[in-house]
Amino acid sequence: MSPSMAGIAVLVTMLVLLGAGTPIAFALGFVAVAALVLSEGFGAIGGMSETFFAGLANFGMVSVPMFILMGAAVASSPAGKDLYEALDRWLYRVPGGMVMSNIGACGLFAALSGSSPATCAAIGKMGIPEMTSRGYPNSLAAGSIAAGGTLGILIPPSVTMIVYGISTETSIGRLFLAGLVPGLMLVVLFMAWALFDCWRKGIALGDVTRRYSLAERLENLPRVLPFLLIVAAILFVLYGGVATPSEAAGTGALICILLVAIIYRMWRAGPMVAIFRDTIREAVMIMLIIGAAELFAFALSSLYITQTVAGGIAGLEVNRWILLIIIQLFLLVAGFFLPPVAIILMSAPILMPILDSAGFDPYWFAVMLTINMEIGLITPPVGLNLYVINGIAPQITLREILMGSLPFVGMMILGMVLLALFPQIALFLPNLIMGPAL
């Protein structure tokens, strides 16, 4: 069988398995095993376990469950509520200030938790009822939370960036720096749209019926600032070369657990068991996907599918920006069905040689890819954040949530265009702090 026909067979089988509801890790593993056995015989089984575990035998992988543990500790506490209330007390008189407070809270909580669903759930449970009770349209209330939740995979520390760094052998610290300014840029773009949408719908005035004293505005800050300082400290030790990502993640997770226990009095066994249970569940899922993806990539390479696809794309006689658009469209479609971690692991072996030959910076592309993956989180048919919002606010229909999210998708696309026109938005900070990439 030719590599092209083998690639089609692998793709069709994968789509059938995913369409049948097979977990991603098992779908990847089954297709990889079947492809290797059919092409090389049952003798290929002997080396499969070694290939699977080779994908996990990287010290940087230790940071993945540690950052997940850090996020689970924060997500299980009332930290999201405190973040939301702290911002609302400063922005309540700003036109559209309620939406802007929620988007800002999403950005801060995303940096703490690194999880899009957790951000949507934590901020949405409080923010959506508040916004709808004050006259904000259901679509805007739900859409702003759904979009704000996507920031969890871009604003550092980000598990998605860690997986990208390990897959492409690039610096995780530099990736974190590259995602920081674009993440803040998206927060500003989201807020700008919310301000404009409130103005055009006649929701231009802030809440003039309330008054908060300075003491009330500062009331929640002592509970919030320690968590924000943890994120700042993690970034500092990474960029300063003080600690590795794994060491920083482990220390951050321990401190977060201690802060949750002390500040919110969650030292009993029940909450702690729930934190570690959620961490193990998500970490094992990601690790299974990583190991299966390594086996899947090995199978594609053994069948010369990777080389054939890369050669076909590289052989397109098109402008490199047209090539980039083709790649982004491919990733966008993949993001409609698969989570970011799976897409990165599956596509990195194919795309990195192409991007390198086209002269694209891998750190800049990491940010572009991540924003693309964010779009997949709020677009059907999977659109995880849409269903999370629908679960916590069942009175708002999926159609309203989707329609409210689409303008924010437009802001993400605008962000990608700005990054394409001005790559230094992503590269200036890492180049300034860590020097030019070699």
ZIQUIMO-V811300 format. One record per helix or strand of 3 or more residues. SS is the DSSP state (H for helix, E for strand). FROM is the first residue (numbers start at 0). TO is the last residue. If there is no record, write none. Layout:
SS,FROM,TO
SS,FROM,TO
This chain:
H,2,18
H,23,39
H,41,53
H,58,74
H,78,90
H,96,112
H,115,132
H,137,152
H,158,167
H,171,199
H,213,217
H,220,238
H,244,262
H,268,301
H,304,313
H,319,334
H,339,357
H,361,376
H,383,391
H,397,420
H,423,433
